[in-house]
Amino acid sequence: MEIFFGLIGGLGLFLYGMNVMAAGLEKSAGDKMKKIIEVLTSNRIMGVLVGAVVTMIVQSSSATTVMVVGFVNAGIMSLTQAVGIIMGANIGTTITAQLASINFTEIAPVSVGIGVGIWLFSSNRKVKNVAEILIGFGILFIGMHFMKDAVNPLRQYEGFTNLLLSFGGNNISDKALAILSGFAVTAIIQSSSATTGLLIALASQGLLPIESAFPVVLGTNIGTCVTAMISSIGANKTAKRAALVHMLFNVIGTVLFIIFLANPTIKIVTSMSDDPARQLANAHTLFNIANTLILLPFASILVYIVKKIIPYDPNEEKEIQGIKYLDERILETPSVAMVQVMKEVLHMGNVTLESYGKAMEAFFKADEKIAAETFKFEKIINEMEREIANYLLKISNTEISSKQREIIDGLFNTINDIERVGDHADNLAELAVYRVENKLKFSDEAISELTRMHERVVKSYKEALTALKTGDTKIAQRVVEREGEIDLMEKNLRANHISRLSKQQCIPTSGVIFLDIISNLERIADHASNIALAVIDANR
């Protein structure tokens, strides 16, 4: 039990240190993470480099692949781009194994001490981020030291050592058992770096020669795919294909190496170092680099295979009316999540614009079928507001800058204004239905006045969305100024219509509908002005 608790405690410290270090690296990278991902092109080599760099920052190929699934699901990248990132992620994750194989035990407590000292006495956020990297680095190696000490007594257990040695056997059943062991442990722990850390601890104590360790390492590369496969459940088909590409890439690579390249790899790493821990780390790195070089030219074939396994559906590319750009997996990179939530707010604004347009079209054409489309939009808009608000709340709970927090506060108000525009569109559609059911007539003058006001309002709302998209305060200021003009127009139209009513130039029931319409139009202009004011506030 002492060995078990020591191993679990060491593994816990190792994982915690890795997460703290990754958090510090990611915060230090900040908006650079967004820029790194913007580098993405259909160029696969660039994709591999970006995947490797991002994984070095987040310290987990599983996390990177889960993010890739999220990016594909949200339409940020194509499946072809995702292949390069996934291959690069496998290379990036080997950095942790390389670090773990080096003996930093003596400087680990010093790293924690310096990091904690800086973190406690500094108020600078960037300096605190560096302190977190130092703290995580130190804790990681303290955990590694604990694991090495915990497994040291296992050398006395002949049955255990014989089991590990059997993994290096030449028969296929021993190799399959070794691969399965690596797969199972990694799938349970959900971290190939943690499994590799355990293997390095065993190797450093002379319990696991490279011949036995290498098949287990190959199994860990397959096991790390489980996280992305689970993450793709509920995602669109393209995202599922991205997760499957990750699995195929590692399975094919494992088969190639176990049949053809295992012995050459072992010879290379043993010639490079006599230290079993370094041999294991080098074998891990060599496998992932070689596997990428071998399979990268065949990326198109991998994409073709997964498209055959998960067939193409023509309905996949139909326009999405509800939530389109949000994915919780992207919250791992808050700067990218901010970009996506802004896209979603604009998408909600455009859905509402279409709803409003349909409502007025239904009124002018006296068409109930067109009005019914607005009623459908209303449900979608309400659901979008709820989901965007929840997503904004989740972003606000991540590590973001004060400026980003201000933007989020403004977006909460903006989606409320957009939702209210949707409510007014719904009101206008109901008025259109009432007109049809009661066969109400309107004078040419009344229709002309409503058309003019509608044109002014729709222009304001469109410009408010443009200002939101571009951050252009000049456009936003025009919207705010026009809101006063529309208020005055509403008062004048109201006075004119009351005058027509008093002269019995129009039907009283139609008059009430007219007044309700201009009231709703005026309120839409108010909400457009609110959106514009939020843009002005955010860019001060």
N, C-alpha and C positions, 0 to 999 in steps of 0.2 A: 504493500500500500504506500510505503514511503516513496518508492520509485514512481508510482502512479501520480501521487499528489505533487511530487517535485516536477514531473514532466508536464502535468496540466498547468501548474503555476508558471513554469517557464514559458510554456506555449502561450499562456494568457498574456504575460508580459511582452513576449515577442510580437504578438498580434496588436496589442495596445500601443506599443512603441511604434510599430509600422503605421498604424492609423494616425497617431499624433504627428509623426514626421510627415506623412502624406498630407494631412490637413494644413500643416505649416507651409509645405511646398506649394499647395494649391492656393492658399491665401496670398503667398508671396507672388505667385504668378498672376493672380487677380484677373484683370481684363486681358492679359496676355493669352490666357486659355482660349478666350473668344477669338483672338487674332490667330492663334495656332490653328483652330478649327476652320477659320475663314480661308486659310491657305489651301484647304482641300480643293482638289481639282480631280478630273478624271484620270490624271497622271497617277498610275499605281505606285510608282517609286516614291513620289511625294507623299502619298497616302501612308506608305510603310513608315517613312520617317516621322510623320505626324503621329501615327499610332504609337511608335516607340517613345517619342518625347512625352506625349500625354500620359502614357503608362508609367514612365519614370516619375512623373509628378504625382499621380494618384496611387502609385505603388501597388497596382493590382490590375492584371490583365482582365480579370472577371469584371471589375468595375468599368474598365474602358469598353469592353464588349457590351456590357449592359447599356452604357451610354450610347454606343453605336446603334444598338437596337432601338433605343429611344429616338435618336436622331433620324433614323430611317423611318420609324413610325410617324414622326412629326413632319416628315418631308424635307428635312434639312439636307440630307444626302441621299444619293442613289445607292442601289445595291452594289454597283461596280465600284463606287468610291469606298463603300464599307469594307469590301474585300481587302483592300490595301491597309486600311486602319487595323483590321483584325490581325493580319499577318504581323504588322508592326508591333501590336500590343504583346504578342508572344515574345518578341525580342526584348521589349522594354521591361517585362516582368523578370527577366534574368538578372537585372541589376541587383535586386534584393538578395538573390542567391549568392551573387558575387560578393556583396558586402558581408553576408552572414558567414561566408567561408573564411574571411579574414579575421584574425584574432584581435579584436579591439577591446577585450575584457578589461584591461588596465585603464584605458582612457574613458570607458563608458561612464563610471561614476563622476568623473571630472566633467564630462559633457553634460550630464544631468545637473550637476551643481552649478555650472556656469549658466546653463539655460534657465534654470529656476531663478537664479540671481538676477539675470537680465529681465526675465518676465515680471518679477515682483517690483523691480525698481524703475522700470522704463514705462513711460506713458505713450510712447510712439508705437502706433499699430504695426508699422513695418518691422520695427525692431523686435516687437513681441512675436511676430510671425517667424523670424529667424530663431528666436529663443525656443519656440515650439519645435522647430526642426532639430535643434540640439538636444532638447529633452527627449523627443521621440527616438532619435538616434541612440542616445545613451540607454534608454529603457529597452530598446530592441536587443542590444548586445548583453544587457544584464539578463534578460530572458533567455538569450542564447546560452549564456554561461550556466544558468540554472538547468537548462535542458541537458547540457553536456554532463553536468555533475549527476543529474538524475539517472541518466542511462549508463553511467560508468559501471555500476554494480552488475549490469546485465551480462557483462563478460563472463561472469561466474556460472551463468545458466547455459549449459551446453545445448539444451534443446532449442533455446531461442537463437543462439548463434548459428546452429545448424540450419534452422529455418531460413535465416537471412542469407546464409551462404548458398542455400539451394536455389535462391532466386537467380544466381549466376549460372545455373546448369545449362547444358547445351540442348536438352530436350524441350520441345515446344510447350509442354504442360507447365514446366517450371517458369518459363518466360511469361506465359499467359497468366499464371498465378501472381507473378510479380507486377505485371501491368494492371491486373485487376485490383491488387492491393493499393497501388498508387492512385488508381481511379476512385476506389471506394473512400479512402481517407480524405482525398481532396474534395469529393462530392459532399462529404459530411461536414468538413471544416469550412468549405466554400472558399478556400484560398490555396492556390498552388504554391505560393510563397511560404505559407506556414508548413505545408507538407515537406517542401524542400528543406526548410529550416530543421525540421525533425530529422530528415535523412542526413543532413550535414552534421548534426549533433551525434548521430550514430556513427557516421564515418570518421569523425574526429577522434572517437574513442576506439577506433580500430575494429568496430563491430560490423561495418558494412563496406566491403571492398567495391571498387567501381564496377566490376563485372556484375555484382548483385544489385548495385544501386541504379545502374543505368536503365534497366527495364521498368523499375518502379518510377523513375523520373518521367519516362515516356507515358506511363499511366496517369501521372499527375496532370500532364498536358491535356489529356482527354477529360479528366475529372473536372478541370476548370471550366469546361464548356457547359456543365450542368446549370451553373448560375444563369448564363445567358439564355439557355433553353427554357428554364422556368420563367425568366423575365419576359420572354416573347409570348407567353400565354396571354391571350387577350389583346395582343397587338395585331396590326394588319399583316397581310400575307407577305409583304416585302420585308417587314421586320422579322417575321418567322424565318424567311429565307436567309437573312443575315446571320441569325443564330445557328442555322443549319450549316452555313458555309464554315463557320468557326469549328463546328464539330467535325465536318468532313476534312477540313484542312489538317486538324490534329490526328484524326484517325488514319488518313492516308499517309501522313508523315511517319506515324508510329509503325505502320506496316512496312513502309520502305526501309526504315532504319533497323527494325528488328530482323528483317530478312537479309538485307544487303549491306547496311552501313554501320551496324553495331560494333563489329570488331575493328574496322578502321578508326572509328571515333574513339574507342577505348585506347588504341595504340597512340593516337595523337595526344590525348589528354594525359596519359601516363608519361609520355616523353616530355611534356611541358612542366610537370610537377610531380614530386614524390608524396605530397600531402594528399591523403584521401579526400579531405573536405574540398580542397582546391580542384582536384580532379572531377569531383561531382559537379561543382559549380560550372567548371569549364565545359563539361559534357552537356549540361543543361543549355548553356549559351550556344555552343556549337550546333546542337540539334535544331534549335529555333532559327538560327541564322541560315543554316544549310537548308532546312525545310522551306523557308521563305524563298531562298534563291532557286530551289528546285521547282516549287509550285507557282511562284508568281507569274511566270510566262503562261501558265495554264489557268489563270484566274477566270478567263472567259468560259472555259470548260466547266469549272466549278459552279459558276453562275448558271450555266446551261443545265447542269445536273440538278441543282436545287429547284430550278423552275419546273423541271420534269417531275420531281418529287412533290413539290407544292405547285400545282398547275396554275397558269394564268387565268384570271377571271375578268372578262370585259367590264364587270361592274366595279372593279377595283379603282378605275380612274374616273368614276362619276364624281361630279362636283359635290363636295361635302358642305352641308348647310350648317351643321352643328360644330362642335369643337374640332378644330383642324390641326392646330400647331402645338398643342400642349401634350407633354408626356412627363410623368413623374420621374422617369429615369434621368431626364435632363437636369433635374434639380441637383445632381452631383456637381454640375458646373453652373453656379448661379448666374454668372455673367451671360451665358448662353440662354439660360432660362428667362432672363430679363428680355432678351431680344425676342424670344418666342412668345412671351406673354403680350408684348406690345403688338406683335403680328396678330395675335388672337383677338385683342381688343379692337384692332382695325377691321378684322374679319367680322366681328360682331357688329361694328358700326356699319359695314357695308350690307350685312344681312338686314339690319334695321332700315337702312336706306331703301333697299328693295321692297321691304314690307310697306314702308310709307308710300313709295311710288305706286305699289299695287292698290293701296287703299284709295288714293286719289283717282287712279285710273278707273277703279270700280265705281266711284261716285260719278265721274264725268260721263262714263259709258253706261251707267245704270246697269251694271253687270254683277249679279250675285256670285257667279263662279270665280270671278277675279277677287272679290271680297273674301271668299273662302280661303284663298291662298294666303292672305294676310293673317287670318285666324291661325293657320298652320305655323306661320312664321312666329307668331306671338309665343307659342309654346317653346319653340327652339330658342328664341331670344332669352326667355326667362331661365331656361336650363343653362344657356351659355353664361349668363350673369353669375349663376350659382357656382359653376365650375371654375370660371376665371377668378372669382373672389376666393374660393378655396385654394387655388393655385398661388394667388398673390400672398395669401396668408402663409403658405408653406415656404415661399421664397423669403418672406420677411423673417422666418425662423432660421434661415441659413446665414452664413457669414457674408454680409454685403456691406457696402460703404454707406455712409450717411446720405450721400447724394442719391444712391439707388433706393434707399428707404423713403426719401422724399418723393421720388418718382412713383413708388408703389402706393404711397398715401394718396397721391393725385389720381392714380388709375382706379382706386376704389371709388372715388367720386365720379370719374369719367364713365365707368361701366354702369353706374347708377343712372347717370344722365342718358346714356344710350338706351338703357332698358325703359326709361320713362318715355323716350321718343317712340319706342315700340308700343307702349301702352296707348299713346295718342294715335298711333297708326291704327291700332285695334279699334279705338273709339271711332275713327273716321270710317273704317270698314263697316262698323255697325250702323253708322249714319247712312252709308251707301245702301246697305240692305234695307233699311227703313224707307229710303226713297223709292226703291224698287217695289217693295211690298205695298206701299201706299200710293204708288204711281204719282209721285209728286212732280210738279213742273216748276222750273226755274226760268226766270227771264234771261234773255241774252246778256243783259247788263250784269245780273248777279253772277252768271257763269264767267263772264269776262273778269269781274273783280276777283273772284275766287282763283281764277287761273293766274292772274298777276301776282296775287299774294303767295300762291303755291310756288311759283317760279322763284320769288325772292327767298322764300323759306328753304326750298330745296338747294338753292345756291349757297345759302349760309351753312346748311348742314354739311354739304359736300366740302366746302372750304374748311370747316371745322375739322373734318376728318383728314384733309390734306395737311393742315397745320399740325395735327397730332402725329401724322406720319413723318413729316419733314422737320418738325420743331421750328418752323418758320413763324416768328412772332409778328411779322408784318401782315401775313395772311390772317393770323389769329386776331390781330387788332381790327382788321376790316370786318370780321365777323361780329365782334363786340359792337362796333359802330353801327353796323346794319341792324342789329337787334333793336336799337332805338327807333330806327326808321320803320321797322316792322310793327313795333308797338303803336306808333303813330298811324300807320296804315290800318291797323286793326280798329282803332278808335274811329277813324274816318269812315271805314266801311260799315261799321256798326251804326254810326249816325246816318249814313246814306240809306241803309236798309230800313232803319226805323222810320225814316222819312217816307220811303216807298210804301211801307206798311200802312202808315197813317193816311196816305193818299189812295190806299186800296189798289196799289199797282201790282201787288203780289199776294199769294195765299199765305195766311198766318202760319199754317203748319210748316210750309216751306221756309218761311222767315225764321222760325225757331231753329230749323236744321242749319240754315245759313249762318246764324249767329254761333251755333255750336261748332261749326267747322272752322270759322275764323278764330274762335277761342282756342281750339286745339292747335291750329297752325301757329298762333302766337306763342303758345307754350313750347312747341318744338323749337322755334327760334330761340327761346330762352335757354333751352338745354344745349343748343348749338353754341350759344354764347358762353355757357358754363364750361363746355369742353375747351373752347378757345382760351378762356381765362386760365384754365389749368395749364395749358401749354405755355402761356406767358409766365405764369408763376414758376414753372419747372425750368425755364430758361433764363431766369434772372441771375 
